[in-house]
Amino acid sequence: MKKVILSTLVTLSAFSAEFKIKTINKELGVVSISSTDVKSVNKDDLLEVEGKKCSLKVLEKRENSIIASINDCNIDELKKGEDLQVTNDVNGFENAKTIIAKGDNNLSKNESWYVYWALGPSSITYDNPTTEEAANELKNRSDTEHLSMGLDLGFYFPLRENIMHGFAINGAADSYTVGAIELSIYQYLYAYSVQKFFGDFIGDGWFIRGDVGLVKYRSEVSGYSTNYSASSDTGFGLLFGGGYSYPLSNENRVLFNLNYAIRNAEDERVDTFAFTIGFLH
């Protein structure tokens, strides 16, 4: 009786549908396929691709598409835009156990949280004419060593499949060294940050970013037995940016960013363009 019931359930659950490949992520071994018939597909289902020695495990189900990890086939055999005839895996429980036992070596879902850090060169403009003129004079001196950097440190959580949000510190450092004298101006933006990726997952492909939060400035002068530092009152700031994310492994991605930040405190506005290379883990 148990065999009869099991055979009936398998037969009733069987289906066959045509899917079109939307995107292929070779680094993660993940494919996104679309169809108007996804009602019979559920998360963690095992599917077979007819005509190919290939199995798919459903990771996420969306309105008209599914995201699946690729098992037992060469991902190079699959092409974007290709039509696939997909059926249930009805080869028995032993086959299913074999595939499940192999585990998912691919990114099956978003992580519960992320840490992000980045560093790179920046271009800083001071709205105050006196500050901007003094900075330009220092840059133009032959004996001046100038370093301008942008940095990021953030902690993020998934908001949707391809959106994360959290807390980020975006900073810029403008440093001038003339002989034994060193002058450094630091600008910080402590912000709520959102990043949206245009791929299927967080950390997949092109993305945009927006931050809003509080601003602080700090200046330091040292040399010739002189040490001086000062901090500003709290102000307000915004950041807009975007770039491209490339997966290095299942848990690590490298992000190439171009950001524009506006900071304002004590009626002193500072604009910063920064190109940074960061890592999302």
Secondary structure, 3 states (H helix, E strand, C coil): CHHHHHHHHHHHHCCEEEEEEEEEECCCCEEEEECCCCCCCCCCCEEEECCCCEEEEEEEECCCEEEEEEECCCHHHCCCCCEEEEEECCCCHHHHHHHHHHCCCCCCCCCCCEEEEEEEEEEEEECCHHHHHHHHHHHHCCCEEEEEEEEEEEEEEEEECCEEEEEEEEEEEEEEEECCEEEEEEEEEEEEEEEEECCCCCCCEEEEEEEEEEEEEEEEEEECCEEEEEECCCEEEEEEEEEEEEECCCCCEEEEEEEEEEEEECCEEEEEEEEEEEEEC
